[in-house]
């Protein structure tokens, strides 16, 4: 019997800690019908903005250019081919990492500047 009560107490503590962590991220208060103030975690508002999408594309392009310039065209193509033969996630990565003309031109400009 003591074990059952100890387990219930532990579960209650974990639930309270989880609620406190959520409330620490922000909360909304409301008044119950009997006048009791209730604090609920603020809903997470995740928005996909054009600026965020642009940042992701710029970072991915910069990463591709950096890799292409560092390891060279032949080694880069070999790595992408290896990804194309892998799992679904690797195939998606290979599709994204294919050396397009923009990547090649920018990498060539950086390669010429580094020499």
Secondary structure, 3 states (H helix, E strand, C coil): CHHHHHHHHHHHHHHHHHHHHHHHCCEEEEECCCCCEEEEECCCCCCCCHHHHHHHHHHHHHHHHHHHHHHCHHHHHHHHHHHHCCCHHHHHHHHHHCCCHHHHHHHHHHHHHHC
